[in-house]
Amino acid sequence: MFIAMNRFKIVKGREMDFEEIWITRETQLETVPGFKKFHLVRGNSEETHTLYASHSTWRSEVDFVNWTKSEAFRLAHKGA
């Protein structure tokens, strides 16, 4: 098993916009070999921003790396 995480600082007041992007985007993850699950976690709010973390679980690190090099990855991240 391999876990990949990213952290995001979102400007205070834009949290709902950020969450909506994640809810409505087509990630293509379900079609990727080795993908297990994905979570977006909302963290603490500070004076100027709110922290978020994305957490994806993969069968192996090789599966994750292959995803990052795939056309599905490029499509899921276009405009990001």
mmJSON file of the N, C-alpha and C atoms, coordinates in Angstrom:
{"data_MODEL":{"atom_site":{
"group_PDB":["ATOM","ATOM","ATOM","ATOM","ATOM","ATOM","ATOM","ATOM","ATOM","ATOM","ATOM","ATOM","ATOM","ATOM","ATOM","ATOM","ATOM","ATOM","ATOM","ATOM","ATOM","ATOM","ATOM","ATOM","ATOM","ATOM","ATOM","ATOM","ATOM","ATOM","ATOM","ATOM","ATOM","ATOM","ATOM","ATOM","ATOM","ATOM","ATOM","ATOM","ATOM","ATOM","ATOM","ATOM","ATOM","ATOM","ATOM","ATOM","ATOM","ATOM","ATOM","ATOM","ATOM","ATOM","ATOM","ATOM","ATOM","ATOM","ATOM","ATOM","ATOM","ATOM","ATOM","ATOM","ATOM","ATOM","ATOM","ATOM","ATOM","ATOM","ATOM","ATOM","ATOM","ATOM","ATOM","ATOM","ATOM","ATOM","ATOM","ATOM","ATOM","ATOM","ATOM","ATOM","ATOM","ATOM","ATOM","ATOM","ATOM","ATOM","ATOM","ATOM","ATOM","ATOM","ATOM","ATOM","ATOM","ATOM","ATOM","ATOM","ATOM","ATOM","ATOM","ATOM","ATOM","ATOM","ATOM","ATOM","ATOM","ATOM","ATOM","ATOM","ATOM","ATOM","ATOM","ATOM","ATOM","ATOM","ATOM","ATOM","ATOM","ATOM","ATOM","ATOM","ATOM","ATOM","ATOM","ATOM","ATOM","ATOM","ATOM","ATOM","ATOM","ATOM","ATOM","ATOM","ATOM","ATOM","ATOM","ATOM","ATOM","ATOM","ATOM","ATOM","ATOM","ATOM","ATOM","ATOM","ATOM","ATOM","ATOM","ATOM","ATOM","ATOM","ATOM","ATOM","ATOM","ATOM","ATOM","ATOM","ATOM","ATOM","ATOM","ATOM","ATOM","ATOM","ATOM","ATOM","ATOM","ATOM","ATOM","ATOM","ATOM","ATOM","ATOM","ATOM","ATOM","ATOM","ATOM","ATOM","ATOM","ATOM","ATOM","ATOM","ATOM","ATOM","ATOM","ATOM","ATOM","ATOM","ATOM","ATOM","ATOM","ATOM","ATOM","ATOM","ATOM","ATOM","ATOM","ATOM","ATOM","ATOM","ATOM","ATOM","ATOM","ATOM","ATOM","ATOM","ATOM","ATOM","ATOM","ATOM","ATOM","ATOM","ATOM","ATOM","ATOM","ATOM","ATOM","ATOM","ATOM","ATOM","ATOM","ATOM","ATOM","ATOM","ATOM","ATOM","ATOM","ATOM","ATOM","ATOM","ATOM","ATOM","ATOM","ATOM","ATOM","ATOM","ATOM","ATOM"],
"id":[1,2,3,4,5,6,7,8,9,10,11,12,13,14,15,16,17,18,19,20,21,22,23,24,25,26,27,28,29,30,31,32,33,34,35,36,37,38,39,40,41,42,43,44,45,46,47,48,49,50,51,52,53,54,55,56,57,58,59,60,61,62,63,64,65,66,67,68,69,70,71,72,73,74,75,76,77,78,79,80,81,82,83,84,85,86,87,88,89,90,91,92,93,94,95,96,97,98,99,100,101,102,103,104,105,106,107,108,109,110,111,112,113,114,115,116,117,118,119,120,121,122,123,124,125,126,127,128,129,130,131,132,133,134,135,136,137,138,139,140,141,142,143,144,145,146,147,148,149,150,151,152,153,154,155,156,157,158,159,160,161,162,163,164,165,166,167,168,169,170,171,172,173,174,175,176,177,178,179,180,181,182,183,184,185,186,187,188,189,190,191,192,193,194,195,196,197,198,199,200,201,202,203,204,205,206,207,208,209,210,211,212,213,214,215,216,217,218,219,220,221,222,223,224,225,226,227,228,229,230,231,232,233,234,235,236,237,238,239,240],
"type_symbol":["N","C","C","N","C","C","N","C","C","N","C","C","N","C","C","N","C","C","N","C","C","N","C","C","N","C","C","N","C","C","N","C","C","N","C","C","N","C","C","N","C","C","N","C","C","N","C","C","N","C","C","N","C","C","N","C","C","N","C","C","N","C","C","N","C","C","N","C","C","N","C","C","N","C","C","N","C","C","N","C","C","N","C","C","N","C","C","N","C","C","N","C","C","N","C","C","N","C","C","N","C","C","N","C","C","N","C","C","N","C","C","N","C","C","N","C","C","N","C","C","N","C","C","N","C","C","N","C","C","N","C","C","N","C","C","N","C","C","N","C","C","N","C","C","N","C","C","N","C","C","N","C","C","N","C","C","N","C","C","N","C","C","N","C","C","N","C","C","N","C","C","N","C","C","N","C","C","N","C","C","N","C","C","N","C","C","N","C","C","N","C","C","N","C","C","N","C","C","N","C","C","N","C","C","N","C","C","N","C","C","N","C","C","N","C","C","N","C","C","N","C","C","N","C","C","N","C","C","N","C","C","N","C","C","N","C","C","N","C","C"],
"label_atom_id":["N","CA","C","N","CA","C","N","CA","C","N","CA","C","N","CA","C","N","CA","C","N","CA","C","N","CA","C","N","CA","C","N","CA","C","N","CA","C","N","CA","C","N","CA","C","N","CA","C","N","CA","C","N","CA","C","N","CA","C","N","CA","C","N","CA","C","N","CA","C","N","CA","C","N","CA","C","N","CA","C","N","CA","C","N","CA","C","N","CA","C","N","CA","C","N","CA","C","N","CA","C","N","CA","C","N","CA","C","N","CA","C","N","CA","C","N","CA","C","N","CA","C","N","CA","C","N","CA","C","N","CA","C","N","CA","C","N","CA","C","N","CA","C","N","CA","C","N","CA","C","N","CA","C","N","CA","C","N","CA","C","N","CA","C","N","CA","C","N","CA","C","N","CA","C","N","CA","C","N","CA","C","N","CA","C","N","CA","C","N","CA","C","N","CA","C","N","CA","C","N","CA","C","N","CA","C","N","CA","C","N","CA","C","N","CA","C","N","CA","C","N","CA","C","N","CA","C","N","CA","C","N","CA","C","N","CA","C","N","CA","C","N","CA","C","N","CA","C","N","CA","C","N","CA","C","N","CA","C","N","CA","C","N","CA","C","N","CA","C","N","CA","C","N","CA","C","N","CA","C"],
"label_alt_id":[null,null,null,null,null,null,null,null,null,null,null,null,null,null,null,null,null,null,null,null,null,null,null,null,null,null,null,null,null,null,null,null,null,null,null,null,null,null,null,null,null,null,null,null,null,null,null,null,null,null,null,null,null,null,null,null,null,null,null,null,null,null,null,null,null,null,null,null,null,null,null,null,null,null,null,null,null,null,null,null,null,null,null,null,null,null,null,null,null,null,null,null,null,null,null,null,null,null,null,null,null,null,null,null,null,null,null,null,null,null,null,null,null,null,null,null,null,null,null,null,null,null,null,null,null,null,null,null,null,null,null,null,null,null,null,null,null,null,null,null,null,null,null,null,null,null,null,null,null,null,null,null,null,null,null,null,null,null,null,null,null,null,null,null,null,null,null,null,null,null,null,null,null,null,null,null,null,null,null,null,null,null,null,null,null,null,null,null,null,null,null,null,null,null,null,null,null,null,null,null,null,null,null,null,null,null,null,null,null,null,null,null,null,null,null,null,null,null,null,null,null,null,null,null,null,null,null,null,null,null,null,null,null,null,null,null,null,null,null,null],
"label_comp_id":["MET","MET","MET","PHE","PHE","PHE","ILE","ILE","ILE","ALA","ALA","ALA","MET","MET","MET","ASN","ASN","ASN","ARG","ARG","ARG","PHE","PHE","PHE","LYS","LYS","LYS","ILE","ILE","ILE","VAL","VAL","VAL","LYS","LYS","LYS","GLY","GLY","GLY","ARG","ARG","ARG","GLU","GLU","GLU","MET","MET","MET","ASP","ASP","ASP","PHE","PHE","PHE","GLU","GLU","GLU","GLU","GLU","GLU","ILE","ILE","ILE","TRP","TRP","TRP","ILE","ILE","ILE","THR","THR","THR","ARG","ARG","ARG","GLU","GLU","GLU","THR","THR","THR","GLN","GLN","GLN","LEU","LEU","LEU","GLU","GLU","GLU","THR","THR","THR","VAL","VAL","VAL","PRO","PRO","PRO","GLY","GLY","GLY","PHE","PHE","PHE","LYS","LYS","LYS","LYS","LYS","LYS","PHE","PHE","PHE","HIS","HIS","HIS","LEU","LEU","LEU","VAL","VAL","VAL","ARG","ARG","ARG","GLY","GLY","GLY","ASN","ASN","ASN","SER","SER","SER","GLU","GLU","GLU","GLU","GLU","GLU","THR","THR","THR","HIS","HIS","HIS","THR","THR","THR","LEU","LEU","LEU","TYR","TYR","TYR","ALA","ALA","ALA","SER","SER","SER","HIS","HIS","HIS","SER","SER","SER","THR","THR","THR","TRP","TRP","TRP","ARG","ARG","ARG","SER","SER","SER","GLU","GLU","GLU","VAL","VAL","VAL","ASP","ASP","ASP","PHE","PHE","PHE","VAL","VAL","VAL","ASN","ASN","ASN","TRP","TRP","TRP","THR","THR","THR","LYS","LYS","LYS","SER","SER","SER","GLU","GLU","GLU","ALA","ALA","ALA","PHE","PHE","PHE","ARG","ARG","ARG","LEU","LEU","LEU","ALA","ALA","ALA","HIS","HIS","HIS","LYS","LYS","LYS","GLY","GLY","GLY","ALA","ALA","ALA"],
"label_asym_id":["A","A","A","A","A","A","A","A","A","A","A","A","A","A","A","A","A","A","A","A","A","A","A","A","A","A","A","A","A","A","A","A","A","A","A","A","A","A","A","A","A","A","A","A","A","A","A","A","A","A","A","A","A","A","A","A","A","A","A","A","A","A","A","A","A","A","A","A","A","A","A","A","A","A","A","A","A","A","A","A","A","A","A","A","A","A","A","A","A","A","A","A","A","A","A","A","A","A","A","A","A","A","A","A","A","A","A","A","A","A","A","A","A","A","A","A","A","A","A","A","A","A","A","A","A","A","A","A","A","A","A","A","A","A","A","A","A","A","A","A","A","A","A","A","A","A","A","A","A","A","A","A","A","A","A","A","A","A","A","A","A","A","A","A","A","A","A","A","A","A","A","A","A","A","A","A","A","A","A","A","A","A","A","A","A","A","A","A","A","A","A","A","A","A","A","A","A","A","A","A","A","A","A","A","A","A","A","A","A","A","A","A","A","A","A","A","A","A","A","A","A","A","A","A","A","A","A","A","A","A","A","A","A","A","A","A","A","A","A","A"],
"label_entity_id":["1","1","1","1","1","1","1","1","1","1","1","1","1","1","1","1","1","1","1","1","1","1","1","1","1","1","1","1","1","1","1","1","1","1","1","1","1","1","1","1","1","1","1","1","1","1","1","1","1","1","1","1","1","1","1","1","1","1","1","1","1","1","1","1","1","1","1","1","1","1","1","1","1","1","1","1","1","1","1","1","1","1","1","1","1","1","1","1","1","1","1","1","1","1","1","1","1","1","1","1","1","1","1","1","1","1","1","1","1","1","1","1","1","1","1","1","1","1","1","1","1","1","1","1","1","1","1","1","1","1","1","1","1","1","1","1","1","1","1","1","1","1","1","1","1","1","1","1","1","1","1","1","1","1","1","1","1","1","1","1","1","1","1","1","1","1","1","1","1","1","1","1","1","1","1","1","1","1","1","1","1","1","1","1","1","1","1","1","1","1","1","1","1","1","1","1","1","1","1","1","1","1","1","1","1","1","1","1","1","1","1","1","1","1","1","1","1","1","1","1","1","1","1","1","1","1","1","1","1","1","1","1","1","1","1","1","1","1","1","1"],
"label_seq_id":[1,1,1,2,2,2,3,3,3,4,4,4,5,5,5,6,6,6,7,7,7,8,8,8,9,9,9,10,10,10,11,11,11,12,12,12,13,13,13,14,14,14,15,15,15,16,16,16,17,17,17,18,18,18,19,19,19,20,20,20,21,21,21,22,22,22,23,23,23,24,24,24,25,25,25,26,26,26,27,27,27,28,28,28,29,29,29,30,30,30,31,31,31,32,32,32,33,33,33,34,34,34,35,35,35,36,36,36,37,37,37,38,38,38,39,39,39,40,40,40,41,41,41,42,42,42,43,43,43,44,44,44,45,45,45,46,46,46,47,47,47,48,48,48,49,49,49,50,50,50,51,51,51,52,52,52,53,53,53,54,54,54,55,55,55,56,56,56,57,57,57,58,58,58,59,59,59,60,60,60,61,61,61,62,62,62,63,63,63,64,64,64,65,65,65,66,66,66,67,67,67,68,68,68,69,69,69,70,70,70,71,71,71,72,72,72,73,73,73,74,74,74,75,75,75,76,76,76,77,77,77,78,78,78,79,79,79,80,80,80],
"pdbx_PDB_ins_code":[null,null,null,null,null,null,null,null,null,null,null,null,null,null,null,null,null,null,null,null,null,null,null,null,null,null,null,null,null,null,null,null,null,null,null,null,null,null,null,null,null,null,null,null,null,null,null,null,null,null,null,null,null,null,null,null,null,null,null,null,null,null,null,null,null,null,null,null,null,null,null,null,null,null,null,null,null,null,null,null,null,null,null,null,null,null,null,null,null,null,null,null,null,null,null,null,null,null,null,null,null,null,null,null,null,null,null,null,null,null,null,null,null,null,null,null,null,null,null,null,null,null,null,null,null,null,null,null,null,null,null,null,null,null,null,null,null,null,null,null,null,null,null,null,null,null,null,null,null,null,null,null,null,null,null,null,null,null,null,null,null,null,null,null,null,null,null,null,null,null,null,null,null,null,null,null,null,null,null,null,null,null,null,null,null,null,null,null,null,null,null,null,null,null,null,null,null,null,null,null,null,null,null,null,null,null,null,null,null,null,null,null,null,null,null,null,null,null,null,null,null,null,null,null,null,null,null,null,null,null,null,null,null,null,null,null,null,null,null,null],
"Cartn_x":[0.838,0.0,0.883,0.428,1.144,0.135,0.494,-0.368,0.318,-0.412,0.085,-0.762,-0.09,-0.811,-0.322,-1.238,-0.922,-1.576,-0.974,-1.519,-1.8,-2.911,-3.335,-3.676,-3.24,-3.647,-4.653,-5.895,-6.964,-7.319,-7.358,-7.657,-8.993,-9.01,-10.218,-11.371,-12.514,-13.682,-13.845,-12.828,-12.879,-12.984,-13.213,-13.253,-14.328,-15.523,-16.611,-16.29,-15.655,-15.236,-14.252,-13.28,-12.274,-12.927,-13.803,-14.47,-15.336,-16.013,-16.861,-16.037,-14.852,-13.968,-13.658,-13.343,-13.001,-14.207,-15.383,-16.593,-17.012,-16.867,-17.415,-16.413,-15.138,-14.167,-14.142,-13.784,-13.643,-12.196,-11.969,-10.595,-10.054,-10.934,-10.53,-9.889,-9.859,-9.145,-9.709,-11.009,-11.617,-11.148,-10.638,-10.179,-8.688,-7.998,-6.542,-6.152,-5.323,-4.873,-4.17,-4.572,-3.93,-4.565,-5.488,-6.145,-7.094,-7.055,-7.925,-8.981,-8.545,-9.52,-8.908,-9.797,-9.394,-10.219,-9.557,-10.244,-9.686,-10.58,-10.184,-10.574,-9.597,-9.804,-9.629,-10.616,-10.537,-9.888,-8.851,-8.115,-8.455,-7.491,-7.677,-7.785,-8.561,-8.632,-7.748,-6.936,-6.092,-6.686,-5.999,-6.515,-6.702,-5.776,-5.809,-6.157,-6.171,-6.38,-6.923,-7.379,-7.805,-6.951,-6.499,-5.682,-6.561,-6.162,-6.791,-5.684,-6.04,-5.11,-5.873,-5.241,-5.798,-4.994,-5.693,-5.111,-5.599,-4.69,-5.086,-4.297,-4.985,-4.384,-4.262,-3.09,-2.757,-2.265,-2.403,-1.89,-0.377,0.313,1.774,2.248,3.482,4.07,4.199,4.492,4.601,3.27,2.151,0.841,0.625,1.002,0.855,1.718,2.972,3.878,3.348,2.859,2.279,1.1,0.271,-0.855,-0.356,0.705,1.198,1.769,2.086,2.635,1.587,0.334,-0.704,-1.489,-2.164,-3.072,-4.233,-4.693,-5.775,-5.364,-4.115,-3.606,-3.635,-3.147,-3.128,-4.542,-5.485,-6.869,-7.467,-7.18,-7.726,-7.158,-5.957,-5.294,-5.26,-5.904,-5.884,-6.618,-6.044,-6.621,-6.313,-5.54,-5.224,-4.127],
"Cartn_y":[-1.18,0.0,1.244,2.284,3.559,4.685,5.685,6.841,8.086,8.854,10.132,11.252,12.327,13.454,14.766,15.718,17.092,18.025,19.192,20.186,21.464,22.098,23.319,24.395,25.625,26.785,27.559,27.614,28.272,29.585,30.651,31.982,31.954,32.539,32.602,33.17,32.515,32.926,32.212,31.474,30.752,29.235,28.813,27.384,26.645,27.224,26.544,26.416,27.439,27.363,26.215,26.107,25.054,23.677,23.516,22.228,21.87,22.851,22.603,22.093,22.656,22.185,20.702,20.302,18.904,17.984,18.474,17.654,17.415,18.428,18.355,17.933,17.895,17.576,16.085,15.781,14.392,13.976,13.115,12.752,11.58,10.748,9.541,8.498,8.733,7.829,6.407,6.273,4.943,4.026,4.617,3.824,3.5,4.03,3.902,2.635,1.78,0.574,0.908,0.223,0.384,1.411,2.233,3.234,2.547,2.97,2.395,3.392,4.571,5.545,6.935,7.93,9.331,10.044,10.949,11.793,13.204,14.186,15.584,15.976,16.444,16.743,18.235,18.836,20.255,20.356,21.181,21.339,22.63,23.113,24.323,25.563,26.527,27.847,28.798,29.525,30.559,31.918,32.985,34.325,34.574,34.083,34.393,33.207,31.987,30.816,29.629,28.644,27.369,26.28,25.346,24.239,23.078,22.457,21.24,20.241,18.968,17.917,16.927,16.515,15.418,14.168,13.057,11.798,10.699,10.117,9.015,7.76,6.637,5.348,4.526,3.923,3.156,1.772,0.831,-0.527,-0.499,0.385,0.464,1.843,2.173,3.43,3.442,2.308,2.211,2.596,2.128,2.495,4.003,4.613,6.061,6.806,6.42,7.083,6.928,5.751,5.545,6.487,6.677,7.617,9.032,9.462,10.833,11.053,9.972,10.074,9.795,9.609,9.18,10.344,10.037,11.006,11.319,10.331,10.549,11.591,11.554,12.544,13.934,14.044,15.35,15.904,15.054,15.499,15.932,15.181,15.501,16.797,17.181,18.366,19.555,19.436,20.573,21.749,22.908,24.109,24.289,23.375,23.48,24.494],
"Cartn_z":[0.0,0.0,0.0,-0.715,-0.788,-0.601,0.207,0.453,-0.079,-0.882,-1.407,-0.814,-0.389,0.204,-0.395,-0.477,-0.867,0.134,0.321,1.246,0.475,0.821,0.14,1.166,0.909,1.701,0.859,1.321,0.573,1.264,0.475,0.999,1.731,2.914,3.733,2.9,2.968,2.213,0.883,0.443,-0.846,-0.654,0.571,0.874,0.072,-0.019,-0.732,-2.223,-2.792,-4.2,-4.4,-3.5,-3.578,-3.464,-2.49,-2.297,-3.501,-4.078,-5.248,-6.432,-6.612,-7.684,-7.499,-6.276,-6.009,-6.167,-5.783,-5.862,-7.307,-8.148,-9.504,-10.574,-10.269,-11.313,-11.627,-12.85,-13.274,-13.061,-12.086,-11.73,-12.536,-13.054,-13.779,-12.86,-11.557,-10.649,-10.648,-10.747,-10.681,-11.809,-12.878,-14.025,-13.97,-12.975,-12.908,-12.143,-12.746,-12.054,-10.739,-9.684,-8.385,-7.476,-7.99,-7.149,-6.178,-4.9,-3.874,-3.399,-2.898,-2.404,-2.309,-2.191,-2.13,-1.068,-0.337,0.643,0.55,0.676,0.828,2.241,3.011,4.42,4.657,5.325,5.683,7.056,7.145,8.392,9.11,9.866,10.66,9.791,10.281,9.657,10.444,9.719,10.306,9.932,10.263,9.985,8.487,7.666,6.233,5.33,5.88,5.031,5.822,5.069,5.638,5.001,5.813,5.308,4.852,3.76,3.257,2.954,3.005,2.584,1.71,0.623,-0.172,0.178,0.224,0.685,-0.253,-1.013,-1.892,-1.525,-1.602,-1.272,-2.55,-2.714,-3.914,-3.526,-4.432,-4.214,-4.003,-4.781,-4.674,-5.117,-4.779,-5.236,-6.762,-7.341,-8.8,-9.454,-8.894,-9.442,-9.366,-8.244,-8.1,-9.119,-9.248,-10.197,-11.624,-11.961,-13.294,-13.525,-12.512,-12.603,-12.894,-12.219,-12.416,-13.814,-14.512,-15.867,-16.947,-16.535,-17.474,-18.075,-19.173,-19.795,-18.854,-18.111,-17.142,-16.101,-15.659,-14.7,-15.324,-16.549,-17.229,-17.381,-17.729,-17.879,-16.543,-15.49,-14.168,-13.608,-14.036,-13.488,-14.445,-15.601,-16.525,-15.882,-16.037,-15.447,-13.974,-13.406,-11.97,-11.73],
"occupancy":[1.0,1.0,1.0,1.0,1.0,1.0,1.0,1.0,1.0,1.0,1.0,1.0,1.0,1.0,1.0,1.0,1.0,1.0,1.0,1.0,1.0,1.0,1.0,1.0,1.0,1.0,1.0,1.0,1.0,1.0,1.0,1.0,1.0,1.0,1.0,1.0,1.0,1.0,1.0,1.0,1.0,1.0,1.0,1.0,1.0,1.0,1.0,1.0,1.0,1.0,1.0,1.0,1.0,1.0,1.0,1.0,1.0,1.0,1.0,1.0,1.0,1.0,1.0,1.0,1.0,1.0,1.0,1.0,1.0,1.0,1.0,1.0,1.0,1.0,1.0,1.0,1.0,1.0,1.0,1.0,1.0,1.0,1.0,1.0,1.0,1.0,1.0,1.0,1.0,1.0,1.0,1.0,1.0,1.0,1.0,1.0,1.0,1.0,1.0,1.0,1.0,1.0,1.0,1.0,1.0,1.0,1.0,1.0,1.0,1.0,1.0,1.0,1.0,1.0,1.0,1.0,1.0,1.0,1.0,1.0,1.0,1.0,1.0,1.0,1.0,1.0,1.0,1.0,1.0,1.0,1.0,1.0,1.0,1.0,1.0,1.0,1.0,1.0,1.0,1.0,1.0,1.0,1.0,1.0,1.0,1.0,1.0,1.0,1.0,1.0,1.0,1.0,1.0,1.0,1.0,1.0,1.0,1.0,1.0,1.0,1.0,1.0,1.0,1.0,1.0,1.0,1.0,1.0,1.0,1.0,1.0,1.0,1.0,1.0,1.0,1.0,1.0,1.0,1.0,1.0,1.0,1.0,1.0,1.0,1.0,1.0,1.0,1.0,1.0,1.0,1.0,1.0,1.0,1.0,1.0,1.0,1.0,1.0,1.0,1.0,1.0,1.0,1.0,1.0,1.0,1.0,1.0,1.0,1.0,1.0,1.0,1.0,1.0,1.0,1.0,1.0,1.0,1.0,1.0,1.0,1.0,1.0,1.0,1.0,1.0,1.0,1.0,1.0,1.0,1.0,1.0,1.0,1.0,1.0,1.0,1.0,1.0,1.0,1.0,1.0],
"B_iso_or_equiv":[0.0,0.0,0.0,0.0,0.0,0.0,0.0,0.0,0.0,0.0,0.0,0.0,0.0,0.0,0.0,0.0,0.0,0.0,0.0,0.0,0.0,0.0,0.0,0.0,0.0,0.0,0.0,0.0,0.0,0.0,0.0,0.0,0.0,0.0,0.0,0.0,0.0,0.0,0.0,0.0,0.0,0.0,0.0,0.0,0.0,0.0,0.0,0.0,0.0,0.0,0.0,0.0,0.0,0.0,0.0,0.0,0.0,0.0,0.0,0.0,0.0,0.0,0.0,0.0,0.0,0.0,0.0,0.0,0.0,0.0,0.0,0.0,0.0,0.0,0.0,0.0,0.0,0.0,0.0,0.0,0.0,0.0,0.0,0.0,0.0,0.0,0.0,0.0,0.0,0.0,0.0,0.0,0.0,0.0,0.0,0.0,0.0,0.0,0.0,0.0,0.0,0.0,0.0,0.0,0.0,0.0,0.0,0.0,0.0,0.0,0.0,0.0,0.0,0.0,0.0,0.0,0.0,0.0,0.0,0.0,0.0,0.0,0.0,0.0,0.0,0.0,0.0,0.0,0.0,0.0,0.0,0.0,0.0,0.0,0.0,0.0,0.0,0.0,0.0,0.0,0.0,0.0,0.0,0.0,0.0,0.0,0.0,0.0,0.0,0.0,0.0,0.0,0.0,0.0,0.0,0.0,0.0,0.0,0.0,0.0,0.0,0.0,0.0,0.0,0.0,0.0,0.0,0.0,0.0,0.0,0.0,0.0,0.0,0.0,0.0,0.0,0.0,0.0,0.0,0.0,0.0,0.0,0.0,0.0,0.0,0.0,0.0,0.0,0.0,0.0,0.0,0.0,0.0,0.0,0.0,0.0,0.0,0.0,0.0,0.0,0.0,0.0,0.0,0.0,0.0,0.0,0.0,0.0,0.0,0.0,0.0,0.0,0.0,0.0,0.0,0.0,0.0,0.0,0.0,0.0,0.0,0.0,0.0,0.0,0.0,0.0,0.0,0.0,0.0,0.0,0.0,0.0,0.0,0.0,0.0,0.0,0.0,0.0,0.0,0.0],
"pdbx_formal_charge":[null,null,null,null,null,null,null,null,null,null,null,null,null,null,null,null,null,null,null,null,null,null,null,null,null,null,null,null,null,null,null,null,null,null,null,null,null,null,null,null,null,null,null,null,null,null,null,null,null,null,null,null,null,null,null,null,null,null,null,null,null,null,null,null,null,null,null,null,null,null,null,null,null,null,null,null,null,null,null,null,null,null,null,null,null,null,null,null,null,null,null,null,null,null,null,null,null,null,null,null,null,null,null,null,null,null,null,null,null,null,null,null,null,null,null,null,null,null,null,null,null,null,null,null,null,null,null,null,null,null,null,null,null,null,null,null,null,null,null,null,null,null,null,null,null,null,null,null,null,null,null,null,null,null,null,null,null,null,null,null,null,null,null,null,null,null,null,null,null,null,null,null,null,null,null,null,null,null,null,null,null,null,null,null,null,null,null,null,null,null,null,null,null,null,null,null,null,null,null,null,null,null,null,null,null,null,null,null,null,null,null,null,null,null,null,null,null,null,null,null,null,null,null,null,null,null,null,null,null,null,null,null,null,null,null,null,null,null,null,null],
"auth_seq_id":[1,1,1,2,2,2,3,3,3,4,4,4,5,5,5,6,6,6,7,7,7,8,8,8,9,9,9,10,10,10,11,11,11,12,12,12,13,13,13,14,14,14,15,15,15,16,16,16,17,17,17,18,18,18,19,19,19,20,20,20,21,21,21,22,22,22,23,23,23,24,24,24,25,25,25,26,26,26,27,27,27,28,28,28,29,29,29,30,30,30,31,31,31,32,32,32,33,33,33,34,34,34,35,35,35,36,36,36,37,37,37,38,38,38,39,39,39,40,40,40,41,41,41,42,42,42,43,43,43,44,44,44,45,45,45,46,46,46,47,47,47,48,48,48,49,49,49,50,50,50,51,51,51,52,52,52,53,53,53,54,54,54,55,55,55,56,56,56,57,57,57,58,58,58,59,59,59,60,60,60,61,61,61,62,62,62,63,63,63,64,64,64,65,65,65,66,66,66,67,67,67,68,68,68,69,69,69,70,70,70,71,71,71,72,72,72,73,73,73,74,74,74,75,75,75,76,76,76,77,77,77,78,78,78,79,79,79,80,80,80],
"auth_comp_id":["MET","MET","MET","PHE","PHE","PHE","ILE","ILE","ILE","ALA","ALA","ALA","MET","MET","MET","ASN","ASN","ASN","ARG","ARG","ARG","PHE","PHE","PHE","LYS","LYS","LYS","ILE","ILE","ILE","VAL","VAL","VAL","LYS","LYS","LYS","GLY","GLY","GLY","ARG","ARG","ARG","GLU","GLU","GLU","MET","MET","MET","ASP","ASP","ASP","PHE","PHE","PHE","GLU","GLU","GLU","GLU","GLU","GLU","ILE","ILE","ILE","TRP","TRP","TRP","ILE","ILE","ILE","THR","THR","THR","ARG","ARG","ARG","GLU","GLU","GLU","THR","THR","THR","GLN","GLN","GLN","LEU","LEU","LEU","GLU","GLU","GLU","THR","THR","THR","VAL","VAL","VAL","PRO","PRO","PRO","GLY","GLY","GLY","PHE","PHE","PHE","LYS","LYS","LYS","LYS","LYS","LYS","PHE","PHE","PHE","HIS","HIS","HIS","LEU","LEU","LEU","VAL","VAL","VAL","ARG","ARG","ARG","GLY","GLY","GLY","ASN","ASN","ASN","SER","SER","SER","GLU","GLU","GLU","GLU","GLU","GLU","THR","THR","THR","HIS","HIS","HIS","THR","THR","THR","LEU","LEU","LEU","TYR","TYR","TYR","ALA","ALA","ALA","SER","SER","SER","HIS","HIS","HIS","SER","SER","SER","THR","THR","THR","TRP","TRP","TRP","ARG","ARG","ARG","SER","SER","SER","GLU","GLU","GLU","VAL","VAL","VAL","ASP","ASP","ASP","PHE","PHE","PHE","VAL","VAL","VAL","ASN","ASN","ASN","TRP","TRP","TRP","THR","THR","THR","LYS","LYS","LYS","SER","SER","SER","GLU","GLU","GLU","ALA","ALA","ALA","PHE","PHE","PHE","ARG","ARG","ARG","LEU","LEU","LEU","ALA","ALA","ALA","HIS","HIS","HIS","LYS","LYS","LYS","GLY","GLY","GLY","ALA","ALA","ALA"],
"auth_asym_id":["A","A","A","A","A","A","A","A","A","A","A","A","A","A","A","A","A","A","A","A","A","A","A","A","A","A","A","A","A","A","A","A","A","A","A","A","A","A","A","A","A","A","A","A","A","A","A","A","A","A","A","A","A","A","A","A","A","A","A","A","A","A","A","A","A","A","A","A","A","A","A","A","A","A","A","A","A","A","A","A","A","A","A","A","A","A","A","A","A","A","A","A","A","A","A","A","A","A","A","A","A","A","A","A","A","A","A","A","A","A","A","A","A","A","A","A","A","A","A","A","A","A","A","A","A","A","A","A","A","A","A","A","A","A","A","A","A","A","A","A","A","A","A","A","A","A","A","A","A","A","A","A","A","A","A","A","A","A","A","A","A","A","A","A","A","A","A","A","A","A","A","A","A","A","A","A","A","A","A","A","A","A","A","A","A","A","A","A","A","A","A","A","A","A","A","A","A","A","A","A","A","A","A","A","A","A","A","A","A","A","A","A","A","A","A","A","A","A","A","A","A","A","A","A","A","A","A","A","A","A","A","A","A","A","A","A","A","A","A","A"],
"auth_atom_id":["N","CA","C","N","CA","C","N","CA","C","N","CA","C","N","CA","C","N","CA","C","N","CA","C","N","CA","C","N","CA","C","N","CA","C","N","CA","C","N","CA","C","N","CA","C","N","CA","C","N","CA","C","N","CA","C","N","CA","C","N","CA","C","N","CA","C","N","CA","C","N","CA","C","N","CA","C","N","CA","C","N","CA","C","N","CA","C","N","CA","C","N","CA","C","N","CA","C","N","CA","C","N","CA","C","N","CA","C","N","CA","C","N","CA","C","N","CA","C","N","CA","C","N","CA","C","N","CA","C","N","CA","C","N","CA","C","N","CA","C","N","CA","C","N","CA","C","N","CA","C","N","CA","C","N","CA","C","N","CA","C","N","CA","C","N","CA","C","N","CA","C","N","CA","C","N","CA","C","N","CA","C","N","CA","C","N","CA","C","N","CA","C","N","CA","C","N","CA","C","N","CA","C","N","CA","C","N","CA","C","N","CA","C","N","CA","C","N","CA","C","N","CA","C","N","CA","C","N","CA","C","N","CA","C","N","CA","C","N","CA","C","N","CA","C","N","CA","C","N","CA","C","N","CA","C","N","CA","C","N","CA","C","N","CA","C","N","CA","C","N","CA","C","N","CA","C","N","CA","C"],
"pdbx_PDB_model_num":[1,1,1,1,1,1,1,1,1,1,1,1,1,1,1,1,1,1,1,1,1,1,1,1,1,1,1,1,1,1,1,1,1,1,1,1,1,1,1,1,1,1,1,1,1,1,1,1,1,1,1,1,1,1,1,1,1,1,1,1,1,1,1,1,1,1,1,1,1,1,1,1,1,1,1,1,1,1,1,1,1,1,1,1,1,1,1,1,1,1,1,1,1,1,1,1,1,1,1,1,1,1,1,1,1,1,1,1,1,1,1,1,1,1,1,1,1,1,1,1,1,1,1,1,1,1,1,1,1,1,1,1,1,1,1,1,1,1,1,1,1,1,1,1,1,1,1,1,1,1,1,1,1,1,1,1,1,1,1,1,1,1,1,1,1,1,1,1,1,1,1,1,1,1,1,1,1,1,1,1,1,1,1,1,1,1,1,1,1,1,1,1,1,1,1,1,1,1,1,1,1,1,1,1,1,1,1,1,1,1,1,1,1,1,1,1,1,1,1,1,1,1,1,1,1,1,1,1,1,1,1,1,1,1,1,1,1,1,1,1]
}}}
